[in-house]
């Protein structure tokens, strides 16, 4: 398989994850796609055969009104769904400036404005503002159930030796908490709001060098804050460095990651990842290892090896790989995945480290007649201190001017060691110039009896059809199997499967102006995202998009 085929798979994987990445900023998202079997190769590894100069990487949302823009992501291990089903789109689409306005049937306003411009020949600016909320009372939620606001600014500065990207993001999100013994949410008022603030500021330097017979360099660093008003606050500092040198058939590279986190205790980790990558017409081999140095813990040593064999004129790849890693469990990742967590995590002292001691995989990728991409794979992991959500039974709250003491339903976390086997498959089919379709599915087998909120089966189907120069139609379906949860009595129960269908239509009024409609949860399936926190059910969105 040619290196540009690697790049194609990487791009497909990134596009599939972008809707979730966009909503991570709004707490509408799923967990980061960490279990995806799409190949994750660095720029320097691609440059062995296809040298290129780093390009600007603005996060510009897509203008297309497609259900695939707000599908649940697919991480090949667990589909953790958001508290709200709407996800703003995120991808490139021709022009760098756009405005999207929409209104849902629950008086749910959607605003997305992004502007990109060249301030000078060597400096670009990107500014974005996003808002989404709901204002109509319904059975399961009270007025102003949630509100997501996001502002981001990014500049890319070009120099002779490279480019510097500086960015800043601020997000304010509000959700309501439910009360125990109040199935219809009658005791929940606007005073029970869960207010979450998050900030990220950072910079990344990328050298102009392609790494082909010269040293390619990437350096980045950021500061992050995440906190719940009146509760837990976290600060993080992260730094990364990537160095690489390549020749005609090999790449020598090294990565250094430094992570510092503080909640109620300082946590520090430094990871080193040197590796050697060698390529030929019919093979690719990566040989490396990882070293993790952690606060108050032993040094972790992990393999980082992969071998690929390319057959059938590079249209078939067979691969095997082995790896492992450690990571700091952060409050930022917890509150993004589940915004209904308790405000006080002091009982944990700190989140500690999650260690993937063994990570083995094998699979095959194949392209058929240049129109069908197929991937099947098996992955086995041994995880220590994996994080799971359980109820916090002792969360009580009082509010100014209100004599009521609320027993609110929130979630704490617990840590368990487990093994998991993932059997995965997906296919992307370019039917013709007007139509395309895709399917992804996975079976996940856990060694523990109750892997809370992690389903054993997941499947997504999606398709698009361009009827003519004016109309574009899309549809998608998400199926997630039963998931174990702990109820308010401490017993283990199974949440019913998820069955969610979405439809989208886009009418192009002119080259830059279009009208769209989106239907979410077509059959009003009131599946529970987390125990006693059901989905919002059916909703219709209609709006306008303008790109300029």
TACOR-V270283 format. One record per helix or strand. SS is the DSSP state (H for helix, E for strand). FROM is the first residue (numbers start at 1). TO is the last residue. If there is no record, write none. Layout:
# TACOR-V270283
SS,FROM,TO
SS,FROM,TO
This chain:
# TACOR-V270283
H,3,24
H,43,46
H,67,70
E,98,104
E,108,120
E,123,133
E,146,158
E,162,176
E,178,179
H,190,192
E,193,207
E,212,212
E,216,228
E,233,246
E,250,262
E,266,279
E,283,294
E,300,303
E,305,311
E,316,328
H,331,337
E,341,341
H,346,348
E,353,368
E,372,392
E,396,399
E,402,430
E,435,446
E,457,466
E,471,480
E,483,486
E,492,495
E,498,508
E,513,520
E,528,530
E,533,534
E,539,547
